[in-house]
Amino acid sequence: MIRTDYVTTPDTLTDETIGSYQQQGFVRIPGIISREEAAEFYDEALALMERSKAYSNSPIFTQLVNVWCESDVMKRLTLHPNVGGVAERLARMPLRLWHDHLLIKRPHNQASTEFHQDRPYWPFAESRHSLSAWIALTDVPVERGCMTFIPGSFKRTDLRPQNLADEDDLFSIWPDLAWEPRVTIPLKAGDCTFHHGYCAHMATPNFTDVPRVAHIVIFTDAETTYKKQPHVVTDPLGLADGQPLEHEMFPRAGR
Ligand SMILES: O=C(O)CCC(=O)C(=O)O
């Protein structure tokens, strides 16, 4: 059951907004959750970072993958019916969860997340669509590490995985992309952006005294099939090459 007092719900999403996502490969969605919910999830995210050992740390960000399996509080956000419901309307197809991750840029981290596409990292044989909800759990102005997208870049689907620690990597394999316009989207707590799995994007460093906490929920076509290749999420599951991603780790979205 979705609360009806969110700024954006699957029912209030306009055809214009869906069309803009389909055309550009990203979209800003105000109020996907309330500010009060964002504050609760922010506190839990920072507490989880302290108590969890299962994270990776780099100058760019601290990353905690599949926190929905570790915290009942974060599970409410990852499986939030408003997030999954809006994702399905944007993708125009049934979706399932691929995975979540918390990405925390520590104060004054000095490091951008450099331009990359997400989809080349993922072990999918067939998937008609995949997209990420990047949910701001605190206000994220440009100087705290918000996202920048390159409109239309999702149409390029033939590239190898790109190194998000190397500012030149994506442009070295796609030089024309460097001359395309970019769109930078600061967000208030509770707002999110959705971006297509092939949309090129980056995030600026955190120049502020406040941790930048974003929770990213990634969805893929409900009929996605698995391609056997190393990935931290699928490695422990023993999936067979080519099988559908039907597993309790990948529940259907918006249910
Ligand atoms: O938040 C960041 O620093 C980068 C996020 C990102 O690359 C993603 O959500 O795909």
PDBQT file of the ligand as one rigid body, heavy atoms in Angstrom, charges set to zero:
ROOT
HETATM    1  O1  LIG A 301      27.034   8.500  -5.783  1.00  0.00    +0.000 OA
HETATM    2  C1  LIG A 301      28.063   8.313  -6.409  1.00  0.00    +0.000 C 
HETATM    3  O2  LIG A 301      29.138   8.765  -6.036  1.00  0.00    +0.000 OA
HETATM    4  C2  LIG A 301      28.039   7.552  -7.690  1.00  0.00    +0.000 C 
HETATM    5  C3  LIG A 301      26.765   6.822  -7.905  1.00  0.00    +0.000 C 
HETATM    6  C4  LIG A 301      26.753   5.941  -9.089  1.00  0.00    +0.000 C 
HETATM    7  O3  LIG A 301      27.684   5.862  -9.841  1.00  0.00    +0.000 OA
HETATM    8  C5  LIG A 301      25.540   5.160  -9.353  1.00  0.00    +0.000 C 
HETATM    9  O4  LIG A 301      24.564   5.225  -8.594  1.00  0.00    +0.000 OA
HETATM   10  O5  LIG A 301      25.519   4.429 -10.361  1.00  0.00    +0.000 OA
ENDROOT
TORSDOF 0
